[in-house]
Protein backbone atom coordinates (compact mmCIF):
# COMPACT_ATOMS: atom_id res chain seq x y z
CA UNK A 1 0.00 0.00 0.00
CA UNK A 2 1.50 3.32 -1.10
CA UNK A 3 1.09 6.55 0.81
CA UNK A 4 -1.41 9.01 -0.66
CA UNK A 5 -0.13 11.83 -2.84
CA UNK A 6 -1.58 14.86 -1.12
CA UNK A 7 -1.00 17.19 -4.04
CA UNK A 8 -3.21 14.94 -6.13
CA UNK A 9 -5.99 14.38 -3.60
CA UNK A 10 -6.98 17.97 -2.87
CA UNK A 11 -10.69 18.01 -3.67
CA UNK A 12 -13.62 19.84 -2.17
CA UNK A 13 -17.10 18.96 -0.96
CA UNK A 14 -16.15 16.16 1.45
CA UNK A 15 -18.68 15.19 4.10
CA UNK A 16 -18.46 12.98 7.14
CA UNK A 17 -20.82 10.53 5.45
CA UNK A 18 -18.28 10.03 2.67
CA UNK A 19 -15.37 9.45 5.07
CA UNK A 20 -17.22 7.19 7.52
CA UNK A 21 -17.09 4.26 5.06
CA UNK A 22 -13.27 4.23 5.05
CA UNK A 23 -12.40 5.72 8.45
CA UNK A 24 -12.60 2.46 10.43
CA UNK A 25 -10.32 0.66 8.00
CA UNK A 26 -7.67 3.41 7.92
CA UNK A 27 -4.12 2.04 8.10
CA UNK A 28 -1.66 4.67 9.29
CA UNK A 29 0.93 5.28 11.98
CA UNK A 30 -0.95 7.46 14.46
CA UNK A 31 1.19 6.63 17.49
CA UNK A 32 2.82 9.32 19.62
CA UNK A 33 4.46 9.70 23.00
CA UNK A 34 5.80 12.03 25.63
CA UNK A 35 8.64 10.63 27.71
CA UNK A 36 7.61 7.16 28.91
CA UNK A 37 3.98 7.78 27.95
CA UNK A 38 3.52 5.92 24.64
CA UNK A 39 0.16 5.95 22.90
CA UNK A 40 -1.07 3.72 20.08
CA UNK A 41 -4.04 5.15 18.18
CA UNK A 42 -6.48 3.41 15.86
CA UNK A 43 -9.62 4.54 14.07
CA UNK A 44 -13.01 3.00 14.76
CA UNK A 45 -16.63 3.49 13.76
CA UNK A 46 -18.03 2.92 17.26
CA UNK A 47 -20.04 5.97 18.28
CA UNK A 48 -18.74 7.80 21.36
CA UNK A 49 -20.62 11.00 22.31
CA UNK A 50 -18.59 13.65 24.08
CA UNK A 51 -20.41 14.70 27.24
CA UNK A 52 -20.23 17.82 29.41
CA UNK A 53 -19.88 16.00 32.72
CA UNK A 54 -16.34 17.19 33.34
CA UNK A 55 -14.72 13.99 32.07
CA UNK A 56 -13.83 15.32 28.60
CA UNK A 57 -11.28 17.85 27.41
CA UNK A 58 -11.09 19.64 24.08
CA UNK A 59 -7.73 20.34 22.46
CA UNK A 60 -8.45 22.96 19.82
CA UNK A 61 -6.20 23.98 16.99
CA UNK A 62 -5.90 25.58 13.59
CA UNK A 63 -4.38 24.63 10.25
CA UNK A 64 -4.22 27.81 8.18
CA UNK A 65 -7.89 28.85 7.98
CA UNK A 66 -9.28 25.48 9.05
CA UNK A 67 -10.16 24.64 12.63
CA UNK A 68 -9.94 21.25 14.28
CA UNK A 69 -10.57 19.79 17.70
CA UNK A 70 -9.45 16.63 19.48
CA UNK A 71 -11.65 15.35 22.30
CA UNK A 72 -9.99 13.22 24.95
CA UNK A 73 -10.83 12.05 28.49
CA UNK A 74 -9.50 14.53 31.05
CA UNK A 75 -7.65 11.75 32.90
CA UNK A 76 -5.81 10.86 29.71
CA UNK A 77 -4.90 14.52 29.05
CA UNK A 78 -3.57 14.94 32.58
CA UNK A 79 -1.35 11.87 32.23
CA UNK A 80 -0.09 13.15 28.87
CA UNK A 81 0.77 16.59 30.23
CA UNK A 82 2.30 15.22 33.43
CA UNK A 83 4.58 13.03 31.33
CA UNK A 84 5.94 16.19 29.69
CA UNK A 85 6.07 18.36 32.80
CA UNK A 86 5.69 16.49 36.12
CA UNK A 87 5.50 19.75 38.11
CA UNK A 88 2.58 21.28 36.21
CA UNK A 89 -0.79 21.57 37.97
CA UNK A 90 -2.95 19.55 35.59
CA UNK A 91 -6.15 20.42 37.44
CA UNK A 92 -6.03 23.63 35.43
CA UNK A 93 -6.24 22.14 31.95
CA UNK A 94 -6.78 25.56 30.40
CA UNK A 95 -3.32 26.66 31.48
CA UNK A 96 -1.33 28.11 28.55
CA UNK A 97 1.59 26.04 29.82
CA UNK A 98 -0.34 22.86 29.02
CA UNK A 99 -0.81 23.93 25.40
CA UNK A 100 2.87 24.82 25.06
CA UNK A 101 3.92 21.44 26.52
CA UNK A 102 1.73 19.52 24.09
CA UNK A 103 3.06 21.44 21.10
CA UNK A 104 6.66 21.01 22.24
CA UNK A 105 6.57 17.27 22.80
CA UNK A 106 4.31 16.48 19.86
CA UNK A 107 6.31 18.59 17.39
CA UNK A 108 7.70 15.55 15.49
CA UNK A 109 4.17 14.25 14.90
CA UNK A 110 2.86 17.73 14.06
CA UNK A 111 5.65 18.13 11.50
CA UNK A 112 4.49 14.93 9.79
CA UNK A 113 0.88 16.11 9.78
CA UNK A 114 1.93 19.45 8.31
CA UNK A 115 3.62 17.61 5.45
CA UNK A 116 0.43 15.62 4.94
CA UNK A 117 -2.01 18.53 5.02
CA UNK A 118 0.31 21.12 3.53
CA UNK A 119 -0.62 23.52 6.30
CA UNK A 120 0.95 24.95 9.44
CA UNK A 121 -0.72 23.23 12.39
CA UNK A 122 -0.79 24.63 15.91
CA UNK A 123 -2.78 24.12 19.09
CA UNK A 124 -4.79 27.10 20.35
CA UNK A 125 -5.93 25.85 23.72
CA UNK A 126 -7.12 23.12 26.05
CA UNK A 127 -10.35 23.31 28.00
CA UNK A 128 -12.97 21.09 29.51
CA UNK A 129 -15.98 20.35 27.32
CA UNK A 130 -18.99 22.41 28.42
CA UNK A 131 -21.45 21.50 25.64
CA UNK A 132 -22.27 17.88 24.70
CA UNK A 133 -21.14 16.85 21.22
CA UNK A 134 -22.60 13.80 19.51
CA UNK A 135 -22.21 14.37 15.78
CA UNK A 136 -19.58 15.35 13.19
CA UNK A 137 -17.01 13.27 15.05
CA UNK A 138 -14.44 10.77 13.80
CA UNK A 139 -13.87 8.27 16.58
CA UNK A 140 -10.50 7.07 17.89
CA UNK A 141 -9.29 4.36 20.26
CA UNK A 142 -6.14 5.10 22.25
CA UNK A 143 -4.06 2.36 23.88
CA UNK A 144 -1.57 3.02 26.67
CA UNK A 145 -0.09 -0.27 27.90
CA UNK A 146 -3.15 -2.30 28.95
CA UNK A 147 -5.46 0.72 29.23
CA UNK A 148 -7.84 1.81 26.49
CA UNK A 149 -9.37 5.27 26.08
CA UNK A 150 -11.93 6.68 23.67
CA UNK A 151 -11.27 9.86 21.73
CA UNK A 152 -12.77 11.85 18.87
CA UNK A 153 -11.59 14.16 16.12
CA UNK A 154 -13.46 16.97 14.37
CA UNK A 155 -12.02 18.67 11.29
CA UNK A 156 -13.38 21.23 8.85
CA UNK A 157 -12.84 22.67 5.39
CA UNK A 158 -9.89 21.59 3.30
CA UNK A 159 -8.53 19.44 6.15
CA UNK A 160 -11.60 17.24 5.84
CA UNK A 161 -11.11 16.98 2.07
CA UNK A 162 -7.52 15.83 2.47
CA UNK A 163 -8.35 13.51 5.32
CA UNK A 164 -11.03 11.84 3.23
CA UNK A 165 -8.56 11.38 0.38
CA UNK A 166 -6.01 9.84 2.73
CA UNK A 167 -8.55 7.47 4.28
CA UNK A 168 -9.83 6.46 0.85
CA UNK A 169 -6.30 5.68 -0.36
CA UNK A 170 -5.12 3.90 2.79
CA UNK A 171 -8.13 1.99 4.04
CA UNK A 172 -8.66 -1.79 4.10
CA UNK A 173 -10.76 -3.50 6.74
CA UNK A 174 -9.54 -6.95 5.65
CA UNK A 175 -5.92 -5.90 6.07
CA UNK A 176 -6.55 -4.06 9.34
CA UNK A 177 -8.40 -7.02 10.89
CA UNK A 178 -5.83 -9.59 9.78
CA UNK A 179 -4.13 -11.40 12.65
CA UNK A 180 -0.62 -9.88 12.98
CA UNK A 181 1.00 -13.26 13.75
CA UNK A 182 3.13 -14.66 10.92
CA UNK A 183 5.36 -17.72 10.65
CA UNK A 184 8.88 -17.78 9.21
CA UNK A 185 9.36 -20.83 7.00
CA UNK A 186 12.48 -22.37 5.57
CA UNK A 187 11.79 -23.74 2.09
CA UNK A 188 9.76 -24.76 0.21
CA UNK A 189 11.37 -28.12 -0.49
CA UNK A 190 10.08 -30.74 -2.94
CA UNK A 191 9.90 -34.26 -1.46
CA UNK A 192 8.19 -37.51 -2.57
CA UNK A 193 4.56 -37.65 -1.48
CA UNK A 194 5.20 -40.95 0.29
CA UNK A 195 7.93 -39.34 2.41
CA UNK A 196 5.48 -36.65 3.54
CA UNK A 197 2.48 -38.92 4.10
CA UNK A 198 4.39 -41.76 5.79
CA UNK A 199 6.73 -39.68 7.93
CA UNK A 200 7.23 -41.13 11.41
CA UNK A 201 9.12 -40.14 14.54
CA UNK A 202 12.86 -40.26 13.89
CA UNK A 203 12.53 -39.66 10.14
CA UNK A 204 14.68 -36.94 8.57
CA UNK A 205 13.78 -34.50 5.83
CA UNK A 206 16.61 -32.84 3.91
CA UNK A 207 16.04 -29.09 3.44
CA UNK A 208 18.39 -29.08 0.47
CA UNK A 209 20.57 -26.20 1.61
CA UNK A 210 23.93 -25.93 3.33
CA UNK A 211 24.27 -23.67 6.40
CA UNK A 212 26.79 -21.52 4.50
CA UNK A 213 24.41 -20.96 1.56
CA UNK A 214 21.82 -18.21 1.25
CA UNK A 215 18.93 -19.70 3.17
CA UNK A 216 15.68 -18.99 1.39
CA UNK A 217 12.24 -19.12 2.87
CA UNK A 218 8.81 -17.51 3.02
CA UNK A 219 7.10 -15.30 5.59
CA UNK A 220 3.49 -16.53 5.69
CA UNK A 221 0.57 -14.41 6.85
CA UNK A 222 -2.67 -15.73 8.38
CA UNK A 223 -4.47 -15.28 5.05
CA UNK A 224 -1.84 -17.58 3.44
CA UNK A 225 -0.26 -14.76 1.42
CA UNK A 226 3.52 -14.69 1.75
CA UNK A 227 6.74 -12.80 1.10
CA UNK A 228 9.86 -14.59 -0.24
CA UNK A 229 12.66 -14.03 2.27
CA UNK A 230 16.30 -14.71 3.07
CA UNK A 231 16.93 -16.03 6.58
CA UNK A 232 19.95 -14.89 8.60
CA UNK A 233 19.89 -16.48 12.05
CA UNK A 234 17.28 -14.36 13.90
CA UNK A 235 16.75 -11.78 11.14
CA UNK A 236 14.94 -12.07 7.83
CA UNK A 237 15.22 -9.90 4.71
CA UNK A 238 12.31 -9.50 2.31
CA UNK A 239 13.48 -10.82 -1.06
CA UNK A 240 10.35 -10.52 -3.20
CA UNK A 241 6.90 -9.01 -3.54
CA UNK A 242 3.86 -10.27 -1.64
CA UNK A 243 2.46 -13.33 -3.42
CA UNK A 244 -0.15 -16.02 -2.94
CA UNK A 245 -2.30 -17.17 -1.44
CA UNK A 246 -0.93 -20.66 -0.87
CA UNK A 247 -3.48 -22.90 -2.56
CA UNK A 248 -5.13 -25.82 -0.83
CA UNK A 249 -5.62 -28.85 -3.04
CA UNK A 250 -6.59 -32.50 -2.67
CA UNK A 251 -5.05 -33.52 -6.00
CA UNK A 252 -2.79 -36.58 -5.80
CA UNK A 253 0.78 -35.99 -7.00
CA UNK A 254 4.06 -37.88 -6.82
CA UNK A 255 5.80 -34.97 -5.12
CA UNK A 256 4.70 -32.23 -2.73
CA UNK A 257 6.10 -28.96 -1.47
CA UNK A 258 6.80 -28.76 2.26
CA UNK A 259 8.16 -25.93 4.38
CA UNK A 260 9.65 -25.80 7.86
CA UNK A 261 8.38 -23.26 10.37
CA UNK A 262 11.35 -22.13 12.45
CA UNK A 263 10.11 -18.91 14.05
CA UNK A 264 7.49 -16.21 14.08
CA UNK A 265 6.83 -12.48 14.36
CA UNK A 266 3.95 -10.06 14.79
CA UNK A 267 3.45 -7.22 12.32
CA UNK A 268 0.49 -4.86 12.51
CA UNK A 269 -1.32 -3.53 9.47
CA UNK A 270 0.78 -0.37 9.13
CA UNK A 271 4.06 -2.27 9.51
CA UNK A 272 2.91 -4.76 6.86
CA UNK A 273 1.98 -1.92 4.49
CA UNK A 274 5.54 -0.58 4.84
CA UNK A 275 7.25 -3.85 3.93
CA UNK A 276 9.22 -3.81 0.69
CA UNK A 277 12.08 -5.71 -0.93
CA UNK A 278 15.15 -5.23 1.27
CA UNK A 279 13.21 -4.68 4.51
CA UNK A 280 14.93 -6.45 7.41
CA UNK A 281 12.87 -7.73 10.32
CA UNK A 282 13.76 -9.55 13.55
CA UNK A 283 12.05 -12.84 14.25
CA UNK A 284 11.53 -14.99 17.32
CA UNK A 285 13.23 -18.32 16.71
CA UNK A 286 11.56 -21.33 18.29
CA UNK A 287 13.46 -22.58 21.32
CA UNK A 288 15.72 -25.58 21.04
CA UNK A 289 15.91 -25.34 17.22
CA UNK A 290 12.31 -26.55 17.12
CA UNK A 291 10.74 -26.75 13.67
CA UNK A 292 7.30 -27.58 12.33
CA UNK A 293 6.82 -29.36 9.01
CA UNK A 294 4.08 -27.73 6.89
CA UNK A 295 2.16 -28.96 3.90
CA UNK A 296 -0.22 -26.50 2.19
CA UNK A 297 0.29 -24.00 5.04
CA UNK A 298 -0.79 -26.54 7.68
CA UNK A 299 1.67 -28.12 10.15
CA UNK A 300 1.57 -31.91 10.29
CA UNK A 301 4.78 -32.77 12.15
CA UNK A 302 7.04 -31.31 14.82
CA UNK A 303 10.77 -31.85 14.98
CA UNK A 304 14.06 -30.06 15.30
CA UNK A 305 16.67 -28.66 12.93
CA UNK A 306 19.68 -30.92 12.44
CA UNK A 307 22.46 -31.52 9.97
CA UNK A 308 21.82 -34.25 7.42
CA UNK A 309 25.22 -34.77 5.88
CA UNK A 310 26.31 -31.28 4.83
CA UNK A 311 22.76 -29.94 4.55
CA UNK A 312 20.29 -28.50 6.97
CA UNK A 313 17.39 -30.79 7.69
CA UNK A 314 14.60 -31.54 10.13
CA UNK A 315 14.39 -34.66 12.26
CA UNK A 316 10.76 -35.51 13.04
CA UNK A 317 9.83 -35.98 16.70
CA UNK A 318 6.01 -36.00 16.63
CA UNK A 319 3.32 -36.48 13.99
CA UNK A 320 0.03 -34.61 14.19
CA UNK A 321 -1.60 -31.20 13.91
CA UNK A 322 -0.33 -28.35 16.07
C-alpha positions as CSV (number, residue, x, y, z in Angstrom):
1,X,0.0,0.0,0.0
2,X,1.5,3.3,-1.1
3,X,1.1,6.6,0.8
4,X,-1.4,9.0,-0.7
5,X,-0.1,11.8,-2.8
6,X,-1.6,14.9,-1.1
7,X,-1.0,17.2,-4.0
8,X,-3.2,14.9,-6.1
9,X,-6.0,14.4,-3.6
10,X,-7.0,18.0,-2.9
11,X,-10.7,18.0,-3.7
12,X,-13.6,19.8,-2.2
13,X,-17.1,19.0,-1.0
14,X,-16.2,16.2,1.4
15,X,-18.7,15.2,4.1
16,X,-18.5,13.0,7.1
17,X,-20.8,10.5,5.4
18,X,-18.3,10.0,2.7
19,X,-15.4,9.4,5.1
20,X,-17.2,7.2,7.5
21,X,-17.1,4.3,5.1
22,X,-13.3,4.2,5.1
23,X,-12.4,5.7,8.4
24,X,-12.6,2.5,10.4
25,X,-10.3,0.7,8.0
26,X,-7.7,3.4,7.9
27,X,-4.1,2.0,8.1
28,X,-1.7,4.7,9.3
29,X,0.9,5.3,12.0
30,X,-1.0,7.5,14.5
31,X,1.2,6.6,17.5
32,X,2.8,9.3,19.6
33,X,4.5,9.7,23.0
34,X,5.8,12.0,25.6
35,X,8.6,10.6,27.7
36,X,7.6,7.2,28.9
37,X,4.0,7.8,27.9
38,X,3.5,5.9,24.6
39,X,0.2,5.9,22.9
40,X,-1.1,3.7,20.1
41,X,-4.0,5.2,18.2
42,X,-6.5,3.4,15.9
43,X,-9.6,4.5,14.1
44,X,-13.0,3.0,14.8
45,X,-16.6,3.5,13.8
46,X,-18.0,2.9,17.3
47,X,-20.0,6.0,18.3
48,X,-18.7,7.8,21.4
49,X,-20.6,11.0,22.3
50,X,-18.6,13.6,24.1
51,X,-20.4,14.7,27.2
52,X,-20.2,17.8,29.4
53,X,-19.9,16.0,32.7
54,X,-16.3,17.2,33.3
55,X,-14.7,14.0,32.1
56,X,-13.8,15.3,28.6
57,X,-11.3,17.8,27.4
58,X,-11.1,19.6,24.1
59,X,-7.7,20.3,22.5
60,X,-8.4,23.0,19.8
61,X,-6.2,24.0,17.0
62,X,-5.9,25.6,13.6
63,X,-4.4,24.6,10.3
64,X,-4.2,27.8,8.2
65,X,-7.9,28.9,8.0
66,X,-9.3,25.5,9.0
67,X,-10.2,24.6,12.6
68,X,-9.9,21.3,14.3
69,X,-10.6,19.8,17.7
70,X,-9.5,16.6,19.5
71,X,-11.7,15.4,22.3
72,X,-10.0,13.2,24.9
73,X,-10.8,12.0,28.5
74,X,-9.5,14.5,31.0
75,X,-7.7,11.7,32.9
76,X,-5.8,10.9,29.7
77,X,-4.9,14.5,29.1
78,X,-3.6,14.9,32.6
79,X,-1.3,11.9,32.2
80,X,-0.1,13.1,28.9
81,X,0.8,16.6,30.2
82,X,2.3,15.2,33.4
83,X,4.6,13.0,31.3
84,X,5.9,16.2,29.7
85,X,6.1,18.4,32.8
86,X,5.7,16.5,36.1
87,X,5.5,19.7,38.1
88,X,2.6,21.3,36.2
89,X,-0.8,21.6,38.0
90,X,-3.0,19.6,35.6
91,X,-6.2,20.4,37.4
92,X,-6.0,23.6,35.4
93,X,-6.2,22.1,32.0
94,X,-6.8,25.6,30.4
95,X,-3.3,26.7,31.5
96,X,-1.3,28.1,28.5
97,X,1.6,26.0,29.8
98,X,-0.3,22.9,29.0
99,X,-0.8,23.9,25.4
100,X,2.9,24.8,25.1
101,X,3.9,21.4,26.5
102,X,1.7,19.5,24.1
103,X,3.1,21.4,21.1
104,X,6.7,21.0,22.2
105,X,6.6,17.3,22.8
106,X,4.3,16.5,19.9
107,X,6.3,18.6,17.4
108,X,7.7,15.5,15.5
109,X,4.2,14.2,14.9
110,X,2.9,17.7,14.1
111,X,5.6,18.1,11.5
112,X,4.5,14.9,9.8
113,X,0.9,16.1,9.8
114,X,1.9,19.5,8.3
115,X,3.6,17.6,5.5
116,X,0.4,15.6,4.9
117,X,-2.0,18.5,5.0
118,X,0.3,21.1,3.5
119,X,-0.6,23.5,6.3
120,X,0.9,25.0,9.4
121,X,-0.7,23.2,12.4
122,X,-0.8,24.6,15.9
123,X,-2.8,24.1,19.1
124,X,-4.8,27.1,20.4
125,X,-5.9,25.9,23.7
126,X,-7.1,23.1,26.1
127,X,-10.3,23.3,28.0
128,X,-13.0,21.1,29.5
129,X,-16.0,20.4,27.3
130,X,-19.0,22.4,28.4
131,X,-21.4,21.5,25.6
132,X,-22.3,17.9,24.7
133,X,-21.1,16.8,21.2
134,X,-22.6,13.8,19.5
135,X,-22.2,14.4,15.8
136,X,-19.6,15.4,13.2
137,X,-17.0,13.3,15.1
138,X,-14.4,10.8,13.8
139,X,-13.9,8.3,16.6
140,X,-10.5,7.1,17.9
141,X,-9.3,4.4,20.3
142,X,-6.1,5.1,22.3
143,X,-4.1,2.4,23.9
144,X,-1.6,3.0,26.7
145,X,-0.1,-0.3,27.9
146,X,-3.2,-2.3,28.9
147,X,-5.5,0.7,29.2
148,X,-7.8,1.8,26.5
149,X,-9.4,5.3,26.1
150,X,-11.9,6.7,23.7
151,X,-11.3,9.9,21.7
152,X,-12.8,11.8,18.9
153,X,-11.6,14.2,16.1
154,X,-13.5,17.0,14.4
155,X,-12.0,18.7,11.3
156,X,-13.4,21.2,8.9
157,X,-12.8,22.7,5.4
158,X,-9.9,21.6,3.3
159,X,-8.5,19.4,6.1
160,X,-11.6,17.2,5.8
161,X,-11.1,17.0,2.1
162,X,-7.5,15.8,2.5
163,X,-8.3,13.5,5.3
164,X,-11.0,11.8,3.2
165,X,-8.6,11.4,0.4
166,X,-6.0,9.8,2.7
167,X,-8.6,7.5,4.3
168,X,-9.8,6.5,0.9
169,X,-6.3,5.7,-0.4
170,X,-5.1,3.9,2.8
171,X,-8.1,2.0,4.0
172,X,-8.7,-1.8,4.1
173,X,-10.8,-3.5,6.7
174,X,-9.5,-7.0,5.7
175,X,-5.9,-5.9,6.1
176,X,-6.5,-4.1,9.3
177,X,-8.4,-7.0,10.9
178,X,-5.8,-9.6,9.8
179,X,-4.1,-11.4,12.7
180,X,-0.6,-9.9,13.0
181,X,1.0,-13.3,13.7
182,X,3.1,-14.7,10.9
183,X,5.4,-17.7,10.7
184,X,8.9,-17.8,9.2
185,X,9.4,-20.8,7.0
186,X,12.5,-22.4,5.6
187,X,11.8,-23.7,2.1
188,X,9.8,-24.8,0.2
189,X,11.4,-28.1,-0.5
190,X,10.1,-30.7,-2.9
191,X,9.9,-34.3,-1.5
192,X,8.2,-37.5,-2.6
193,X,4.6,-37.6,-1.5
194,X,5.2,-40.9,0.3
195,X,7.9,-39.3,2.4
196,X,5.5,-36.6,3.5
197,X,2.5,-38.9,4.1
198,X,4.4,-41.8,5.8
199,X,6.7,-39.7,7.9
200,X,7.2,-41.1,11.4
201,X,9.1,-40.1,14.5
202,X,12.9,-40.3,13.9
203,X,12.5,-39.7,10.1
204,X,14.7,-36.9,8.6
205,X,13.8,-34.5,5.8
206,X,16.6,-32.8,3.9
207,X,16.0,-29.1,3.4
208,X,18.4,-29.1,0.5
209,X,20.6,-26.2,1.6
210,X,23.9,-25.9,3.3
211,X,24.3,-23.7,6.4
212,X,26.8,-21.5,4.5
213,X,24.4,-21.0,1.6
214,X,21.8,-18.2,1.3
215,X,18.9,-19.7,3.2
216,X,15.7,-19.0,1.4
217,X,12.2,-19.1,2.9
218,X,8.8,-17.5,3.0
219,X,7.1,-15.3,5.6
220,X,3.5,-16.5,5.7
221,X,0.6,-14.4,6.9
222,X,-2.7,-15.7,8.4
223,X,-4.5,-15.3,5.0
224,X,-1.8,-17.6,3.4
225,X,-0.3,-14.8,1.4
226,X,3.5,-14.7,1.8
227,X,6.7,-12.8,1.1
228,X,9.9,-14.6,-0.2
229,X,12.7,-14.0,2.3
230,X,16.3,-14.7,3.1
231,X,16.9,-16.0,6.6
232,X,19.9,-14.9,8.6
233,X,19.9,-16.5,12.1
234,X,17.3,-14.4,13.9
235,X,16.8,-11.8,11.1
236,X,14.9,-12.1,7.8
237,X,15.2,-9.9,4.7
238,X,12.3,-9.5,2.3
239,X,13.5,-10.8,-1.1
240,X,10.3,-10.5,-3.2
241,X,6.9,-9.0,-3.5
242,X,3.9,-10.3,-1.6
243,X,2.5,-13.3,-3.4
244,X,-0.2,-16.0,-2.9
245,X,-2.3,-17.2,-1.4
246,X,-0.9,-20.7,-0.9
247,X,-3.5,-22.9,-2.6
248,X,-5.1,-25.8,-0.8
249,X,-5.6,-28.9,-3.0
250,X,-6.6,-32.5,-2.7
251,X,-5.1,-33.5,-6.0
252,X,-2.8,-36.6,-5.8
253,X,0.8,-36.0,-7.0
254,X,4.1,-37.9,-6.8
255,X,5.8,-35.0,-5.1
256,X,4.7,-32.2,-2.7
257,X,6.1,-29.0,-1.5
258,X,6.8,-28.8,2.3
259,X,8.2,-25.9,4.4
260,X,9.6,-25.8,7.9
261,X,8.4,-23.3,10.4
262,X,11.3,-22.1,12.5
263,X,10.1,-18.9,14.1
264,X,7.5,-16.2,14.1
265,X,6.8,-12.5,14.4
266,X,3.9,-10.1,14.8
267,X,3.5,-7.2,12.3
268,X,0.5,-4.9,12.5
269,X,-1.3,-3.5,9.5
270,X,0.8,-0.4,9.1
271,X,4.1,-2.3,9.5
272,X,2.9,-4.8,6.9
273,X,2.0,-1.9,4.5
274,X,5.5,-0.6,4.8
275,X,7.3,-3.9,3.9
276,X,9.2,-3.8,0.7
277,X,12.1,-5.7,-0.9
278,X,15.1,-5.2,1.3
279,X,13.2,-4.7,4.5
280,X,14.9,-6.4,7.4
281,X,12.9,-7.7,10.3
282,X,13.8,-9.5,13.5
283,X,12.0,-12.8,14.3
284,X,11.5,-15.0,17.3
285,X,13.2,-18.3,16.7
286,X,11.6,-21.3,18.3
287,X,13.5,-22.6,21.3
288,X,15.7,-25.6,21.0
289,X,15.9,-25.3,17.2
290,X,12.3,-26.6,17.1
291,X,10.7,-26.7,13.7
292,X,7.3,-27.6,12.3
293,X,6.8,-29.4,9.0
294,X,4.1,-27.7,6.9
295,X,2.2,-29.0,3.9
296,X,-0.2,-26.5,2.2
297,X,0.3,-24.0,5.0
298,X,-0.8,-26.5,7.7
299,X,1.7,-28.1,10.2
300,X,1.6,-31.9,10.3
301,X,4.8,-32.8,12.1
302,X,7.0,-31.3,14.8
303,X,10.8,-31.8,15.0
304,X,14.1,-30.1,15.3
305,X,16.7,-28.7,12.9
306,X,19.7,-30.9,12.4
307,X,22.5,-31.5,10.0
308,X,21.8,-34.3,7.4
309,X,25.2,-34.8,5.9
310,X,26.3,-31.3,4.8
311,X,22.8,-29.9,4.5
312,X,20.3,-28.5,7.0
313,X,17.4,-30.8,7.7
314,X,14.6,-31.5,10.1
315,X,14.4,-34.7,12.3
316,X,10.8,-35.5,13.0
317,X,9.8,-36.0,16.7
318,X,6.0,-36.0,16.6
319,X,3.3,-36.5,14.0
320,X,0.0,-34.6,14.2
321,X,-1.6,-31.2,13.9
322,X,-0.3,-28.4,16.1
